[in-house]
Amino acid sequence: MRFTILLAGRVDPTPALIAAVADTRVIAADDGIRHAAALGVTPELWVGDFDSSHALPAIQATSTPRETFPTDKDQTDGELAIDAAISRGATQLLLVGALGGPRSDHAFAHLILALRFAAHGLDVELFDGYEHAWPLSANPRRFALAAGTQFSILKFSDLSGLSVADAKWPLADVEVPFHSILTQSNEALGPVTVRVREGVAMLIAQADPTVR
């Protein structure tokens, strides 16, 4: 079961993004609800402490069922929204508005959450119309990137056995320490295949401008 989580970061409501969220169940995290109208979706639930969504029109602010949490809490609003999706049977998560935005710490937290839930067996994807991101694993995965697409491998630990095929700068079973920038700014020759035998990492790619 596929859920979209609306977060408060930047969103470009491109045709590709609108198509990605279509026919998914939607949960909004606090100010993430402001993206709902542009994406043509109606959240089934709105969660958070609502400390950043006071400027929303009253009709939008009252028509969606809410779960309200205190401002002083040990979970982010995005984390609460993901938990709510999982409690409703989510097996796939599309995090929208997780990248970029006015606060880098929020974007970093969303990357950590994506990695955490992917490690627990969920299929997790991040997409905001500008960029796409996916957690990596020991299972080789092929990403449908257009030729010329810029992408990077973001590391959250030392990596062992990193392989990148069908890229301008391919890698074959290499060791990459956490502090290395070797995996910054590669270019797809077409769909790329990536595998990380050991370690925690994520692929982040520019959205295909031809389908934006």
C-alpha positions as a printed NumPy array, in Angstrom:
array([[  0.   ,   0.   ,   0.   ],
       [  1.507,   3.304,  -1.151],
       [  1.276,   6.459,   0.956],
       [  2.39 ,   9.987,   0.164],
       [  3.659,  12.05 ,   3.081],
       [  3.404,  15.799,   2.516],
       [  6.251,  17.636,   4.243],
       [  6.983,  21.345,   4.495],
       [ 10.01 ,  21.63 ,   2.181],
       [ 10.098,  22.904,  -1.382],
       [  7.789,  21.361,  -3.977],
       [  7.454,  21.959,  -7.706],
       [  4.075,  20.467,  -8.736],
       [  5.314,  19.111, -12.051],
       [  3.32 ,  16.614, -14.122],
       [  5.785,  13.93 , -13.03 ],
       [  5.21 ,  14.677,  -9.351],
       [  1.436,  14.933,  -9.741],
       [  1.449,  11.549, -11.479],
       [  3.589,  10.074,  -8.702],
       [  1.165,  11.076,  -5.94 ],
       [ -1.979,  10.153,  -7.899],
       [ -3.845,   7.129,  -6.544],
       [ -1.857,   7.125,  -3.298],
       [ -3.208,   7.646,   0.193],
       [ -2.012,  10.965,   1.576],
       [ -1.062,  12.146,   5.057],
       [  0.106,  15.72 ,   5.673],
       [  2.622,  16.751,   8.305],
       [  1.867,  20.231,   9.668],
       [  2.718,  22.871,   7.036],
       [  3.086,  20.162,   4.389],
       [ -0.659,  20.429,   3.844],
       [ -0.091,  23.608,   1.845],
       [  1.097,  21.429,  -1.07 ],
       [ -2.13 ,  19.424,  -1.246],
       [ -4.127,  21.709,  -3.532],
       [ -1.31 ,  22.161,  -6.061],
       [ -0.828,  18.395,  -6.247],
       [ -4.542,  17.715,  -6.576],
       [ -4.797,  15.516,  -3.485],
       [ -6.928,  15.474,  -0.341],
       [ -5.093,  14.18 ,   2.755],
       [ -6.972,  11.639,   4.826],
       [ -5.108,  12.838,   7.94 ],
       [ -3.193,  15.918,   9.093],
       [ -0.754,  15.464,  11.961],
       [  1.618,  17.686,  13.904],
       [  1.848,  20.388,  16.513],
       [  0.554,  22.958,  13.979],
       [  3.138,  25.545,  14.946],
       [  3.864,  26.445,  11.296],
       [  0.493,  26.298,   9.55 ],
       [ -1.456,  29.171,  11.081],
       [ -1.697,  31.122,   7.816],
       [ -3.689,  28.441,   5.995],
       [ -7.233,  29.322,   4.903],
       [ -9.772,  28.298,   7.529],
       [-11.624,  25.896,   5.204],
       [ -8.403,  24.026,   4.432],
       [ -7.384,  24.049,   8.061],
       [-10.641,  22.47 ,   9.265],
       [-11.737,  20.045,   6.535],
       [ -9.077,  17.367,   7.131],
       [ -9.123,  15.136,  10.245],
       [ -6.318,  16.089,  12.623],
       [ -4.106,  14.428,  15.166],
       [ -2.606,  17.157,  17.337],
       [  0.627,  16.744,  19.281],
       [  2.402,  19.052,  21.735],
       [  5.132,  21.351,  20.447],
       [  7.558,  19.889,  22.993],
       [  7.934,  16.318,  21.746],
       [ 10.678,  13.867,  20.805],
       [  9.432,  13.149,  17.26 ],
       [  9.232,  15.413,  14.241],
       [  5.903,  16.057,  12.543],
       [  7.18 ,  14.127,   9.531],
       [  8.04 ,  11.154,  11.709],
       [  4.561,  11.218,  13.217],
       [  3.012,  11.273,   9.744],
       [  5.095,   8.284,   8.657],
       [  4.124,   6.382,  11.808],
       [  0.472,   7.114,  11.027],
       [  0.908,   5.765,   7.488],
       [  2.551,   2.597,   8.755],
       [ -0.25 ,   2.064,  11.265],
       [ -2.634,   2.189,   8.291],
       [ -0.735,  -0.503,   6.421],
       [  1.82 ,   1.427,   4.372],
       [  4.439,  -0.677,   2.607],
       [  5.6  ,   2.095,   0.245],
       [  6.333,   5.699,   1.183],
       [  6.674,   8.693,  -1.126],
       [  8.072,  11.643,   0.842],
       [  7.13 ,  14.906,  -0.877],
       [  8.715,  18.15 ,   0.313],
       [ 11.509,  16.304,   2.106],
       [ 14.402,  17.902,   0.218],
       [ 15.581,  21.493,   0.148],
       [ 13.494,  24.154,   1.839],
       [ 14.405,  26.893,   4.3  ],
       [ 15.885,  24.592,   6.984],
       [ 18.74 ,  22.242,   6.2  ],
       [ 18.261,  20.395,   9.498],
       [ 14.734,  19.414,   8.438],
       [ 15.987,  18.087,   5.107],
       [ 18.699,  16.113,   6.907],
       [ 16.12 ,  14.673,   9.323],
       [ 13.977,  13.525,   6.393],
       [ 16.946,  11.727,   4.832],
       [ 17.611,   9.967,   8.139],
       [ 13.956,   8.954,   8.429],
       [ 13.97 ,   7.616,   4.868],
       [ 17.035,   5.494,   5.634],
       [ 15.56 ,   4.247,   8.899],
       [ 12.277,   3.089,   7.426],
       [ 13.968,   1.602,   4.365],
       [ 16.146,  -0.435,   6.73 ],
       [ 12.91 ,  -1.746,   8.276],
       [ 11.735,  -3.072,   4.919],
       [  9.624,  -0.244,   3.491],
       [ 10.016,   0.916,  -0.092],
       [ 10.936,   4.602,   0.359],
       [ 11.25 ,   7.289,  -2.299],
       [ 11.735,  11.057,  -1.975],
       [ 10.554,  13.357,  -4.761],
       [  9.753,  17.066,  -4.812],
       [  9.632,  17.816,  -8.546],
       [ 13.205,  19.124,  -8.452],
       [ 15.099,  16.097,  -7.142],
       [ 14.587,  12.389,  -6.598],
       [ 16.249,  10.32 ,  -3.871],
       [ 16.263,   6.649,  -2.878],
       [ 17.982,   4.709,  -0.059],
       [ 20.517,   2.171,  -1.325],
       [ 21.092,  -1.404,  -0.211],
       [ 23.129,  -4.528,  -0.876],
       [ 20.6  ,  -5.559,  -3.528],
       [ 21.536,  -4.056,  -6.928],
       [ 18.923,  -1.542,  -7.992],
       [ 18.357,   0.007, -11.4  ],
       [ 17.243,   3.627, -11.479],
       [ 15.445,   4.921, -14.566],
       [ 17.524,   8.071, -15.047],
       [ 17.662,   9.819, -18.397],
       [ 21.019,  10.199, -20.101],
       [ 22.762,  13.313, -18.817],
       [ 21.028,  13.311, -15.432],
       [ 23.286,  14.553, -12.64 ],
       [ 23.325,  12.38 ,  -9.536],
       [ 25.34 ,  11.831,  -6.368],
       [ 25.669,   9.129,  -3.742],
       [ 25.176,  10.652,  -0.293],
       [ 27.074,   8.69 ,   2.366],
       [ 26.047,   8.302,   5.994],
       [ 28.879,   5.89 ,   6.863],
       [ 31.936,   4.309,   5.302],
       [ 30.907,   2.265,   2.267],
       [ 32.218,  -1.128,   1.188],
       [ 31.531,  -2.708,  -2.162],
       [ 30.013,   0.315,  -3.885],
       [ 29.268,  -0.34 ,  -7.541],
       [ 27.812,   2.136, -10.008],
       [ 27.168,   0.999, -13.583],
       [ 26.099,   2.902, -16.712],
       [ 27.437,   6.243, -15.468],
       [ 30.081,   8.617, -16.81 ],
       [ 32.277,   7.631, -13.857],
       [ 31.47 ,   3.984, -13.062],
       [ 32.658,   2.271,  -9.89 ],
       [ 33.196,  -1.426,  -9.325],
       [ 33.16 ,  -2.809,  -5.785],
       [ 35.127,   0.085,  -4.269],
       [ 35.708,   1.178,  -0.673],
       [ 34.637,   4.759,  -0.002],
       [ 35.288,   6.328,   3.417],
       [ 32.636,   8.588,   4.878],
       [ 34.767,  11.727,   4.469],
       [ 35.421,  11.129,   0.733],
       [ 33.644,  13.211,  -1.92 ],
       [ 34.347,  10.658,  -4.651],
       [ 30.617,  10.016,  -5.125],
       [ 29.668,  13.661,  -5.64 ],
       [ 28.307,  14.753,  -9.055],
       [ 28.204,  11.839, -11.445],
       [ 26.29 ,  11.71 , -14.73 ],
       [ 23.95 ,   8.994, -15.936],
       [ 24.453,   7.508, -19.387],
       [ 20.895,   6.18 , -19.128],
       [ 19.35 ,   3.999, -16.417],
       [ 22.037,   3.337, -13.774],
       [ 22.518,   0.35 , -11.486],
       [ 23.851,   0.913,  -7.964],
       [ 24.776,  -1.465,  -5.157],
       [ 26.322,  -0.963,  -1.707],
       [ 27.463,  -4.191,  -0.077],
       [ 27.98 ,  -2.581,   3.34 ],
       [ 27.19 ,   0.885,   4.638],
       [ 24.418,   3.455,   4.589],
       [ 23.888,   5.66 ,   1.548],
       [ 21.328,   7.288,  -0.684],
       [ 21.208,   8.181,  -4.369],
       [ 19.996,  11.703,  -5.126],
       [ 19.33 ,  12.777,  -8.71 ],
       [ 18.084,  15.83 , -10.518],
       [ 14.553,  15.43 , -11.847],
       [ 14.362,  14.78 , -15.576],
       [ 13.671,  18.239, -17.095],
       [ 12.008,  16.639, -20.126],
       [  9.154,  15.285, -17.969],
       [  8.903,  18.059, -15.397]])
